[in-house]
Amino acid sequence: MPILQQASANATALIVPDLYVQIVPPQNLVLNGVPTDIIGIVGTASWGPVNQPVIASSMSDYAANFGPIVARKYDMGTQMATAVQQGAQNFRCVRVTDGTDTAAQLALFASGTQTPLTLTARYTGSYGNQISGAFSPGSQPNTWRVSISLPGLAPEVFDNIGGTGQTFWQNVVNAINFGQNLQRGPSQIVVASLGNTFTITPTTSLFSFASGTPGSDGAGNVTAATLIGEDVTPRKGMYSLRGQGCSIGLLADADDPTQWVTQAAFGLSEGVYMILTGPSGDTIANAVATKQSAGLDSYAAKLMFGDWIWWNDQANGVTRLVSPQGFVAGRLANLSPEQSSLNKPLYGVVGSQKSGSPGTAQNSVYSEADLQTLFSAGIDVITNPQPGGAFWGVRCGHNSSSNSATNGDNYTRLTNYIAASLSAGMGQYVGEVINVSLFQSIRATLTGFFQNMLNAGMLGSTDGSVPFQVICDTSNNPSTRTALGYVQADCQVQYLSINEKFIVNVEGGQTVMVQHQTLPAGQIGS
């Protein structure tokens, strides 16, 4: 009585008399949407792996992987911190350097040029200069304990290391580099290597990397081009975010307009909404001319005007200017993809270059002419007030496209969401036999996905009609094409529009005749 998976045996060529049970998988594949809250950030840091995407969900995660926020341009932690304040909590962080970064290093128990052991920070960067530790007697007799610590990371203790001479120092290296057991794995702070003299015996002592060879961040010559990186193996910079599932991306403070189109192209290829920024202190006229000269006109990129934001950097105890990218990216990540950033509160903003620094008397606001010029050119801006009140927010909710049918945040994010979801789930139908059942299954899967979006309020229509249609049958799959292995599904999806221009008509006056509508008992209205 064999139990078989469907199509694993030829059901027309069975010889042995028996009961054959075939497991038939569900005919209609259930398609689940992909996450739309993942933000990819590329920038500099004082610690951590270089050109490798690292998952982080909070600032404590960031500190453990990349060290503290640094008050300088291109700092990745600054952008993540402003995004976290908007509710974002799903990041892919990529650290870049200018190639001059070095790792901190310390020779232990050194006597001149002789040392039995050298410790090197696991990663390059100045944060490694804060590594410290101690040698002390172990828990067991005739053994030693090595403790290593770095602010923001859990202290590491390697206990009961025994031996004499070179054997002892090799045991220290092995304990640090390979760990001692499941509970005490390899060090995540340093890498150990044998020195050149092994007759030196350890003593109870403290050590600090501050007295060794200092590490450097490699951030002094970073540019927007550095953040862009290279799309060759191994990938660098922005291209390290390929395949990471990011729905939103930004290159920290990359205000070089010659790199905008490259970012937009990456956004198109990966389905990532790239948040761009103009240079700090830009003028409206220059911003418009620069965008036109750069040739940026794409729904894949959102260009923020160079009116940078005053932000209270609590980590460094200063209020400083930062680019608007993190605020916008964090706000979008914390919205469903059919929503717009328009008229949504931003948190942590204490001023802008236009409004003046905190504590100053300046209180400039954008005129209608200013906003019209920016928005007509496909440039968005953070302002206060908003249509909904006196709070900071994104004032337009548009991307950089000049096409009014595709220039909304909602178009970019919803289109990318649908495309990514179909790409992630519909591939299971490849390799199946082309027949009526396949057509039915494809239609059912796509229809179910769009129906779920409708039920969630992500799709809709003003007249209550069904806002989607799926065609996958012989009408768009003639035998001349299916004979070549082609199957086509045609989907039409109507998006919800965003109320951008709300017009309220008021007719008032002593001669106005008000016509009241009679309502059923219990209802109030006119």
N, C-alpha and C positions, 0 to 999 in steps of 0.2 A: 504494500500500500504506500507507494511513493508520494511524497509531498513535494510539489514542484512550484517554482515561480513561473508566472505566466510567460509564455514564449521561450522558455528555457528548453523545451523539448518539442519535437515535431509531432503534433497531435494526430496527424494523418498517417503515421508510420509506426504505430505501437504494435508490438508483437506479443508480449506476455500478457495473458489475461489477468487483470488486477484492477483495483480501485486506484485511480489517479486523482489526487487532489491538487488543484492549481490555485496558488495564491494570486488573486487579482488585485493590483494596487488601485487606489481611488482613481477614478477616471478624470475627475476635475481637480487639477492642481490648485491648491490654495496659495495665492500670491500675497505676501506680506511686504509692506513698504520698507524702504531703507531709512536709517536715521537721517534727520536733517539738522541736527544740532552740533555736528562735529566741525570745529574751527581749526584750520591749519595755520600755524604761525611760524614764520621764519625770521630769525634775528640773532643778535649776539647774546652771550652770557659769559659768566666768569667761571663756569665749571660745566662738566657734562660731555656726553658724546657729541661728535661733530658730524653733520650731514646724515644723521640717523633720526627718523621720526620716533618720538617718545610720547607715550600716552600720559596725559595728566588730567586730573579732574578738579584740582584745587590748588591754591597757592602753596600749601604745604607739600603737595606732590611736586610742584615746580621747584621749590627750594631744595628738596631732596635730590632732584635730578640735575638742576642747573645753578644752584646757589641763589643768593639774594637778588632782588631787583637792583639794577645799577642805574643811577641817574645820568644817562647819556643817550645820545641818538642811536637808533637801531636796536635798542634793548628789547629783547623778546619778552622778558618778564613784565615790563611796563604795559605792553599791549595786552598781555594775558590778564593782568590785574584789573585793567579798566573793563575788559570783557566780563570777568568774573563778577564785577559789581552790577552788571546788567542781568545776572542770573545764569550765564553760560557755565557749563561744567563738563565739557567734553572736548579735549584739545589734542592735537597732534603737533608737537613742538620740534622744530629743527634748528639746531644751533649752527651758525656759520662763523668762520674766522677768515682773516686775511692771509693765513699761512704762517704767521710769525708766532703763533701760540706755542707755549712751552709748558711742561709739567713741573711742578715744584718737586724738589728732591732733597734728601737729607742722608748724609753718611753717619751712621751710628757708631759710637765708641771710637771715633776717629782719632788717630795719632799721626799728625802730619798728613801724608798721602795714604796712610794705611788704615783700612777699615774692614771689619768682618762682614758688615751688612749695609746695604743701601736700600732705602725706601723711596719710591717714586709715586707721586700722586697718580691715581688711576686715570684721571683726565687732566688735560691741559687747563690752564686758567689760574688767575690770581687767587681764587677762593681756596685752592689747595695750599696756599701759604698759611692757612689757619689750622692745618692738621697738627695735632699734638698727640702725645701718648706717654706710656711709661713702661719700664721694665721693672718687675718685682718678683719676689719668690712665688712659685706656684703653690697650688693647693696641696700637692703631694710633695714629699721630701725630695730634695735634690732635683727639683724642676723649676722652670721659670714661667712667668706669665707675661704676655705682651698685650697691652691695651692701646687701642687706637681710636681717636675721636675726631669729629669734624662737626661744627655747629650745624644743626638741622638734620643730622643723620644719627641713627642709633649707634651708641658706642660699641666697638667690637673688642672682644676679649678672647685671646688664644691662650689657654691654660695648660699646665702640666707638660711643658715642652722639656724633654730631657736630652741627655747626651753630653759629650765633651768634644772640644776642639771643633774641627770642621763638621763632624757629624751633628753637633748641636746646632751650628748656624744653618746647616742644610735643613734640619728639622724646623727651624724657625721659618725659613723660606717656604717650605712645603706647607706648613700650617697656615701661613698668611695667604699663599697663592691658591691652595687647593682645599683649604678647610680641614677640619678635624673630624666632623661627623655631620649627620643630617641637621642637627641643631646649630652647629657652628660651621657654616659654609665659608667659602673664600671671602676675603676682604673686598668690600665694595668701595674702599677709600684709597688703598695703596696697593702697589705691586712691589714685592720684595725680590732682591737679587743678592747673590753672594758677593762679598767684597774680595780683597786680595790678601788678607791676613787673618788667620783663624786661631792664632794663639792668644788673642785678646779674650779675656773672660768678661761676661756681663756683670754689671753691678746694679743695685737698686738705684734707679734714676728716672727723671722725667726728660722728655725730648719734645722739641717744637720745630716745625718746618720753617718758622720765622727766622731761624738761625742757619738755614740751609740755602740752597740755590732756589730763588723765587720763581714761581710760575707766572706766565703772562697770558692775557686773554686773547691776543691776536685780533683786537677790535679797533686798533688805531687807524687802519687804512681800509676799513670796510666801506663799500659803496653799495648803491642799489644794484649794480651789476653783480656784486658778490652775493647778494641775497637771491638774485635770479639763479645763479649757479650754472651747472652744465647738465645737459640731458644725455649723458653717456655713462656707462657703467664704470665705476660706481657713481651714481647720481649725486649731485651736489645742490645745496640751496633749495629753491622752490621745487625743483624737479624731484627732490626726495619725497615730496608729498604724493607722487603718483601712486595710485592704487590704495590710498589710505582711507578712502570713503569720506573725504572732507566735503561738506556742502558749502562751506564758506572758507575763504583763505585771505591772508594778508601778509605782506612783507613789511616788517616793522619800519615805519618812517621812510619808506622808499619813495621819496618825492621827486625822483628824476624822471621827467616826462619821456625821455627816450626809452624808458623801460616799460611804459604803460601798455603799449600794444602787445608786447611779449607776454605780459601778465594776462591780458585779455585772451590771447591765443591759448595759453595754458588753461584758463578757465573754461573755454569752449571745449577743449579736448578732454578735460577731466570732469566736466559738469560741476565746476566749482565757481561760486560767486565771489570774484576777487574784489576786495575793498581797497581802492587806491586813494592816494592823498596828494594834494598839491603842496608846494613848499610853504614853510611857515611864513606868515606875514604877507601872503600873496595879495594882489589887487584883483578886482573883478575883471577889469579889462585884460590884464595879463593872463589870467586863468583861462578866459575864453579864447584868446589868441593862441595860447600854448596848447590847449586841447585840439584846436583845429590844426595846428602845425604838426602835432604828434600823430594825427590821423586816428584818434581813438573814437570809435563809434560802434559799440558792441553791448549787447544785453548781458554779456558775461562779466562785465566790470562795472563797479559803482565808483565814480570819482567824487571824492569829497573836496570841497573848496579848502584852500590853505589858510583857513581861520582856525589856528590850533587852539587847543583847550587847556585852560588852567586846571590842574588836578592836584589834589592833596596827596602827595606821596608819603604815606605814613611810615613806610619801611625806612626811608632816608630822612624823614622829618623835614621835608621841604614841600613847598607848593611850586610846581614847575609846569612848563608848557609841554604838552604831548600831542601827538597827532590824533585826529578823531577816529582813526581806524578801529581801535579796540572797542570803543563805545558802540560804534555802528555794528560791528561784527557780533558783539555780545548781545545786542538788542535783537538782531535778526535771528540769531541762534535760539533765542528764547521765545520765538514766535512760530506758530504753525506756518507752513510754506505758502499758504494762500493769503497771508497777511502782508501788510505793508509796514515799513518802518515809520511812515508818516504819522505824526501826532501821537507818538508813543513816548512816555517819559524816559529820559536817560538819567542815570544815577551817578553821583560822584563828580559831576561837573560843577566847578566853582566859578567859572568865568571863561571868556574866550578873548582872543586878541581884539576882536571887534568891540566887545562889551567892556574891555579893560580888565586889568589884573585885579584880584581881590583887594579891597581896601581903597581903590582909587575912586575918584569922583566920576570918571568917564562911564557913560551908560549909553553907548551908541547901539542902535538897532538897525536892521536892514529895512530899507524902503521897499515899496512894491516894485519900483523900477529895478532895484538891485536884484531882488529875487527873480523877477521876470527874466532879466538878463542871464542869470546863472542857470535857471531851469530850462530856458530855451536852448542853452548850449549843452545841456546834459550834465550839469554839475550840481551836486547836492551840497547841503550845508547844515551844520548844527546851530540852532538858534534858540533864543528865548525872547519873546513868548512864542507859543504855539497856538494853532487855532483853538485848541481845547483849554487853554489857560496859560498862566505864567509859570511855565516849566521848560526845562531844556529838552530838546528832542530833534529828530531829523525832520527838516522842514518840507521836503518834497516827496521822498519815497521813490525816486526814479533811479534807473541805471544810466549808463552813458549813451544809450542808443538814441538815435534821432527818430526812430520809428515809433509813433504813438501807440501802435498795437503791441509793442514788445518792450516798452521803456519802463515798466513798473517793476518794483521789487518782487511783486507777486508772480509776474510772468516768469522771471528768471528762476526763482526758487521752485515754483510749482512745476515748470517744465523740466528742470533738472531732477526734481524728485520723481516724477513719473518716468522719465527716461532711465534713471538709475534703478528704479524698482523693477521695471520690465527687463532691464539688462541682467539684474541679479537673479530673476526667477524664471523667465520664459525659456531659457536655454535648455531646460530639461526636455523640451519637445523635439529638439534636434536629434536626429537618428531614428525617430519613430516612423512607422509606415504611414504613408499619405492615404487617408481614406476619410469617409464621412465622420467616423468617430473622432479622428484627429481634429477635423474642423470644429466639431461640436465642443471638444475639450478646450481648444484654444479660445473659442468664443466664450465659453463658460468661465474660464479663468480670468480673461480680460474684463468681462462684464462684472464678475464678482469683485474684482479689484476696484473698478470705478464706482460700483455701487457702495462699497465700503467707504470710499472717499465722500460720496454723496451723503451717506448716513452720518459721517463725521463732520459735515458742514464744510468740507474742503471744496466741494463743487456745488453748483446750484444754478438756478435760473430765476428770473424775475416773474415769469408766468407760470411757474410750477412744472414745466415740461422737463422730461429727462434730459440732462445736459451732456449725454455721451451716446455714442453709437459705435458698435463693433461689427465689422463685416469680415467674415472668413468663411467662404463657401466657393462653389464653382463659379460664381459671378466674377470674382476677382482672382480665381485660381483655375484658369482653363487647363485642360489636359496637356496642351502644348508646353506649359510652364512646369506643371507638376511632374511631367515626364522627365524634365531636366533636374528635378530635385528641389524646385522652388515652392515655398508656401508663403503666402502673404496675408497679413491681417491688417486691415485699414481701420484706424481708430480716430474718431472725432470727439474732442473733449472741449466743452465750453467752460471757461474759467469765470469765477465771480469777479466783478469789477470792484474797484476801490472808489469810494466816495471822496473825490478830491476837490470838487467845486460844488459846494452845498449852497443852493440858492433858496432863500426864503422870501416870498413875495408878501409884502404887507401893504394893504390898502387901508389907510386911516383918514379920518376927517369927520367933521360933524354932519356931512351930507351923505356919508356912507350908509347904505341900507344893508343890514346883515340878514342873510337868509339862513334860518335855522333848519336843520334837518331833524325830522321827527324820528326819535329812536325808541325802541321797545322799552317798556317799563324796567327800571333797574339799571339802565345804561346812562352814562353821562357823556355828553359830547355836543358838537354842533356841526 
